[in-house]
Amino acid sequence: MKSESSIKVVNGYIILALALLVAIFVVFSFINEWVFPAIVAMVVLVFTLMGFFIISPNNSKVILLFGAYKGSIKENGFFWANPFFQKTSISLKARNFESERIKVNDKLGNPILISSILVWKVDDTYKALFDVDNYEQFVKVQTDAAVRKLAGSFPYDQFEDEGASVTLSSNFEDVSKCLEEEICERLKLAGLTVIEARIGYLAYAPEIAQAMLKRQQASAIIAARIKMVEGAVGMVEGALQLLSKKNIVDLDEEKKAAMVSNLLVVLCGDRETSPVINTGTLNQ
């Protein structure tokens, strides 16, 4: 497959100096009524002036001659080339592209909304101009395709797939790396280089977002309750051991069970407890 090649062009200032000499000769010829030399010199002057062009920094020119590719120029400055050359400008600057939010299914089939942010630039001007129809549109379509493939490769989170090592919502670096590799492979055909690719937006689709939020809240509450119970059991165990060690009170198994029950209610309850004061004996 053909790729980019460079072409040498003439420094524009040298040709400009020659053009000034030709212009002086034209004026001198008309003054001396040298009609034919003056006309020839004017044609040469016009032909010369048509060959000047400027390339700004981070821009390039693709040169064609009657449909044949002659090369690309990536140097910036003032140049002169054959006026019959067709010069097409292509920017070499880094560009940002943010894809639209699209609805896709993750690995488990849950509908999600996802978009990506891409930083890219043209590397091979020949491929960008001739191997694809419109390289900017090519970036948009292939980025959307890569995002759809990525979303279908990983679950949104670990609630339904606890064994998943990589999820879209948690493993940002790993997911972005996979996305960048996928887009790089797709844009290579057009001679484009991916500088950075990452997820720009990620959320459950509206029709399941509320249900998923309730599920996440329930899971968080359960996890918090487990921690509270573990801590409460440790505190009760410590309290019983301290009472027994210091011989503060002698409790049989029934009273220990009642004490454990009361302490767990106090420590694990989500509301403040209302204590009941016993003014009689221990048995009342």
C-alpha positions in Angstrom: 0.0 0.0 0.0 1.3 3.4 -1.0 2.2 5.9 1.8 3.4 9.4 2.2 6.6 10.7 0.5 8.2 14.1 0.6 8.8 16.4 -2.3 11.5 19.1 -2.6 10.3 22.6 -3.5 12.2 25.8 -4.2 12.6 28.5 -1.6 10.1 31.2 -2.4 12.4 34.2 -1.7 14.9 33.1 -4.4 12.1 32.9 -7.0 10.6 36.2 -5.8 14.0 37.9 -6.4 14.1 36.5 -9.9 10.4 37.6 -10.4 11.4 41.2 -9.5 14.2 41.1 -12.1 11.7 39.9 -14.7 9.3 42.7 -13.7 12.1 45.2 -14.1 12.9 43.8 -17.5 9.2 44.1 -18.6 9.2 47.8 -17.6 12.5 48.4 -19.4 11.2 46.5 -22.6 8.0 48.7 -22.7 10.1 51.8 -22.3 12.3 50.8 -25.2 9.3 49.5 -27.2 10.6 46.0 -27.3 7.1 44.6 -27.6 7.7 40.9 -28.2 10.4 40.5 -25.4 8.0 42.4 -23.1 5.1 40.1 -23.8 7.2 37.0 -23.3 8.6 38.4 -20.1 5.1 39.2 -18.8 3.9 35.6 -19.5 6.9 34.3 -17.6 6.2 36.7 -14.7 2.6 35.7 -14.5 3.5 32.0 -14.6 6.1 32.6 -11.9 3.7 34.4 -9.6 1.2 31.6 -9.8 3.7 29.2 -8.2 4.1 30.9 -4.8 2.5 29.4 -1.7 2.9 29.6 2.1 2.7 26.7 4.7 2.0 27.7 8.3 3.4 25.7 11.3 1.6 22.4 11.8 0.2 22.4 8.3 1.1 20.6 5.2 0.5 20.5 1.4 -0.3 17.4 -0.6 1.0 17.9 -4.2 -0.7 16.4 -7.3 0.2 16.8 -10.9 -2.7 16.0 -13.2 -4.0 13.5 -10.7 -0.7 11.9 -9.9 0.6 12.1 -6.4 4.0 13.8 -6.3 4.6 14.1 -2.5 3.8 16.0 0.6 5.4 19.1 2.2 5.4 19.4 6.0 7.9 22.2 6.4 6.6 25.6 7.1 7.6 28.7 5.2 7.4 30.5 1.8 7.9 28.3 -1.2 7.6 28.1 -5.0 6.6 25.1 -7.0 5.3 24.3 -10.5 2.1 26.3 -11.0 0.5 23.2 -12.5 0.8 21.5 -9.2 -2.5 21.0 -7.3 -1.9 21.8 -3.7 -4.3 20.5 -1.0 -3.9 21.7 2.6 -4.1 19.3 5.5 -3.7 20.4 9.1 -1.2 18.5 11.3 -2.5 20.0 14.5 -3.9 17.9 17.4 -7.7 17.8 17.4 -10.3 17.1 20.0 -13.4 15.0 19.2 -16.1 14.1 21.7 -18.5 11.5 20.5 -22.3 11.7 21.0 -23.8 9.8 23.9 -25.0 6.5 22.5 -27.1 3.8 24.1 -25.5 0.4 24.1 -25.6 -2.8 26.2 -22.7 -3.8 28.5 -21.4 -7.3 28.7 -24.3 -8.4 30.9 -26.9 -6.8 28.6 -27.7 -3.7 30.8 -28.5 -0.6 28.7 -26.0 2.2 29.3 -25.2 5.6 28.0 -21.6 6.1 27.0 -19.4 8.6 25.1 -15.7 9.1 24.5 -13.2 11.9 24.2 -10.5 11.5 21.5 -7.4 13.5 20.8 -5.9 12.7 17.4 -3.9 14.2 14.5 -3.0 13.4 10.9 0.3 11.5 10.6 0.3 10.2 7.0 -1.2 12.8 4.6 -1.4 10.4 1.7 -3.5 7.9 3.5 -5.7 10.6 5.1 -6.5 12.1 1.7 -6.6 9.1 -0.6 -7.2 5.9 1.4 -10.5 7.1 2.9 -13.3 9.2 1.6 -13.4 11.8 4.4 -11.0 11.2 7.2 -12.8 13.5 9.7 -16.0 11.6 9.2 -14.0 8.4 9.3 -12.8 9.3 12.8 -16.4 9.9 14.1 -17.8 6.6 12.7 -14.9 4.4 13.8 -14.8 6.0 17.3 -18.5 5.2 17.8 -17.8 1.6 16.6 -14.9 1.2 19.0 -17.0 2.6 21.9 -19.8 0.1 21.1 -17.3 -2.8 21.1 -15.7 -1.6 24.3 -19.0 -1.3 26.1 -20.0 -4.9 25.1 -16.7 -6.3 26.3 -17.0 -5.3 30.0 -19.7 -5.1 32.6 -20.8 -1.7 34.0 -19.9 -2.7 37.6 -19.3 -5.7 39.8 -22.8 -6.0 41.3 -23.9 -8.6 38.9 -20.5 -10.0 37.9 -18.5 -10.1 41.1 -15.7 -12.1 39.3 -15.1 -9.3 36.8 -11.5 -8.0 37.0 -12.2 -4.9 34.8 -15.4 -2.9 34.8 -16.4 0.3 33.0 -17.2 2.3 36.1 -14.2 1.3 38.3 -11.1 0.5 36.1 -10.8 3.8 34.3 -7.1 3.4 33.2 -7.6 -0.1 31.9 -10.7 0.7 30.0 -9.2 3.9 28.5 -6.1 1.8 27.4 -8.4 -0.8 25.7 -10.3 2.0 24.0 -7.2 3.7 22.8 -5.8 0.5 21.4 -9.0 -0.3 19.6 -9.3 3.2 18.0 -5.6 3.2 17.0 -6.1 0.0 15.1 -9.2 1.3 13.3 -7.7 4.7 12.4 -4.4 3.3 11.2 -6.0 2.8 7.8 -6.4 6.5 7.4 -2.9 7.5 8.5 -4.2 9.0 11.8 -2.5 8.9 15.2 -4.4 8.7 18.5 -2.8 10.8 21.2 -5.3 10.0 23.9 -8.7 8.3 24.2 -10.9 8.0 27.3 -14.5 7.6 28.4 -16.2 11.0 28.5 -19.6 10.0 29.9 -20.9 6.8 31.5 -24.2 6.1 33.1 -27.1 3.6 33.2 -29.8 4.3 30.6 -32.7 6.3 32.1 -35.1 3.3 32.0 -33.0 1.3 34.5 -31.1 4.1 36.3 -33.5 4.3 39.2 -33.6 0.6 39.8 -29.8 0.3 39.6 -29.5 3.2 42.1 -31.8 1.5 44.6 -29.7 -1.7 44.1 -26.5 0.1 44.8 -28.0 1.8 47.8 -29.2 -1.5 49.2 -25.8 -3.1 48.7 -24.2 -0.2 50.4 -26.6 -0.5 53.4 -26.0 -4.2 53.6 -22.2 -3.7 53.6 -22.5 -1.0 56.3 -24.7 -3.3 58.4 -22.2 -6.1 58.2 -19.4 -3.8 59.4 -21.6 -2.5 62.2 -22.5 -6.0 63.4 -18.9 -7.1 63.3 -17.9 -4.1 65.3 -20.8 -4.6 67.8 -20.0 -8.3 68.3 -16.4 -7.3 69.1 -17.5 -4.7 71.6 -19.9 -7.0 73.3 -17.2 -9.7 73.5 -14.8 -7.2 75.0 -17.4 -6.0 77.5 -18.2 -9.5 78.7 -14.5 -10.4 79.1 -13.9 -7.2 81.0 -16.8 -7.8 83.4 -15.7 -11.3 84.0 -12.0 -10.3 84.5 -12.8 -7.6 87.1 -15.5 -9.6 88.8 -17.9 -6.6 88.7 -20.9 -8.8 88.3 -21.5 -12.6 88.0 -23.8 -13.3 85.0 -25.2 -16.7 84.2 -25.8 -17.7 80.6 -29.4 -16.4 80.5 -28.3 -12.9 81.7 -25.4 -12.9 79.3 -27.8 -13.6 76.5 -30.0 -10.8 77.6 -27.1 -8.4 77.9 -25.8 -9.4 74.5 -29.2 -8.8 73.0 -29.6 -5.4 74.6 -26.1 -4.3 73.6 -26.6 -5.4 70.0 -29.8 -3.5 69.8 -28.1 -0.4 71.1 -25.0 -0.7 68.9 -26.7 -1.8 65.6 -29.9 0.1 65.7 -30.3 3.0 63.2 -32.2 5.1 65.8 -31.4 6.3 69.3 -32.5 3.9 72.0 -34.6 4.8 75.0 -33.1 3.2 78.1 -35.3 1.6 80.7 -33.9 2.1 84.3 -34.3 -0.8 86.6 -34.9 0.5 90.2 -35.4 -2.9 91.7 -33.0 -5.9 92.0 -31.2 -7.7 89.3 -34.0 -10.3 89.1 -36.8 -7.7 88.5 
